[in-house]
Amino acid sequence: MKLIIVLFTLVLFIQCSESRHTGWFPQNLVDAFTNKTSQITNYVRSKGRSLKQFYVENVRNKITTYLGFQNQTASENRIDNQARLKRKFKDYVESAQANEEKLFDAIAPKKVEYSCNDNDPSIHMSTPQLIALHGYASESHTIVTDDGYILTIHRIPYSRNSKRQNIPRKTILLHHGLLGSSADWILAGPEKGLGYILSEAGYDVWLANVRGNTYSRAHLTLNTDTFEFWNFTFHEVSQHDLPAVIDYIMETKGWDTKINYIGHSMGTTILFALLSTKTHYNKVLRAGFALAPVAFMTDIKSPIHLLARYSNNLDFLLKLLGVNEFLPQNAVLRWLSKHACEINHYEEAICENSMFVLCGHDERQFNRSLLPTILGHVPAGASTKTLVHYAQEIKNFGRFQQFDYGEKGNLKQYGTKTPPAYPLHKITLPIALISSENDWLASDVDVTNLYVQLANPIEHYIVPLKEFNHIDFIWAIDAPKLVFAKLLQLLEEGVTKPLFNINSP
């Protein structure tokens, strides 16, 4: 939703002819969104609500389609609205110039209005510190990929109450999603965090971190503030990071170790990309379990679909979202949190966090007491190019493919005019898919399409709660009952029997 307002805001900004900061915007962006701007504004006016109230109500009711309104506006109203908005933005521009500020800083000061209670020291703890805080053994391991990225992964080697402290043979690798980190799996605490639950179930639990996030922001030769460092997507993670982590675990525990892989969101994308290209890993792993699996992207409710139209204009999107790292605390998102969200500490914090913006928010399943801790760890970092890669898939009718560099770039990179699709038919690893009906990024249609293309599926389990959303898989109040219990069952039962189940308890 926030990215919708970003684009809405940018249109207004572009229309201020007096501004000297708009030269790089393509004209078709103005044309594309001017009509939508008028439609939205008049729709809200007709309902007798302000734009801010309209937005908040939709957040609370989980209405996920913002630009679907078909109300047509009269040309006179459109002209009046545009003139009024131009005048308003002209004032902002003049104020910014007079005070030598950036435009969005004139609209929304850098100081964030909400304040979280930070008296709890655990809010600022790292993943290993949080694990140790709850009485578990915690380990950190440093790995260097074959292309020079320095990764730090974490481990819970045995359960909290293990008397002999023997490391179990049963092994799990947990992989976070976009903007996440190893902390995602343990923030909910010992009773609800999947990392702890698996440890108590007798597994040796490893927690991955991808290049560029909080724990893996280093390289042998590249500085972290350069484009070269951030020039990667989930494809490079699948070709370099994940193989390095798997190989390291095997070297540590023995080459006969069978690793169970559990991924969430982008963590599943990375698995599919790895197994379809480096096919020998199908025999290295024991099984894969995909929470909110993302491969095909034909039916997307997330605001990321609004970027799809411009996904081939990399320069433009880099300027919009951040040249190297996708930065959620930039001035655009500060403006959104101030003007698009009700001034309520809890909701303002939600609206300002990019993970909730892209993935949605299920108020009933979200534990509010976790919010300060989550905000201390999320977002953990991601490259803007990764976001663009997903947007490209949406533009190309959901095709699960490698990064599109344009016709000339593709010929140089791949030897073909179009980027190659990931050959999912080469995936032979037993894989279980766990999805939900209200997922903004992994719809029923796309997950079912993925399921039927897998050569050795275990089961497609759909969470029996209609409101369950993309982030709920890791932090929902009822995740242990709705998801983790089923996951433990699948882990223990074996990996050979294919099933399709939409109502498993």
Salt bridges, closest charged atoms under 4 A:
GLU57 OE1 - ARG49 NE 3.87
ASP105 OD1 - ARG334 NH2 2.17
GLU139 OE1 - HIS141 NE2 2.81
GLU139 OE1 - ARG155 NH1 3.12
ASP146 OD1 - HIS240 ND1 2.59
ASP147 OD2 - ARG211 NH1 2.89
ASP147 OD2 - HIS240 NE2 3.86
ASP204 OD2 - ARG155 NH2 2.75
ASP204 OD2 - LYS253 NZ 2.97
ASP241 OD1 - ARG211 NH2 2.54
ASP256 OD1 - ARG169 NH2 3.06
GLU325 OE2 - ARG217 NH2 3.02
GLU342 OE1 - ARG60 NH2 2.84
GLU347 OE2 - ARG60 NE 2.81
GLU363 OE2 - ARG368 NH2 3.03
ASP439 OD1 - HIS470 ND1 2.70
GLU459 OE2 - LYS486 NZ 3.14
GLU492 OE2 - LYS170 NZ 3.30
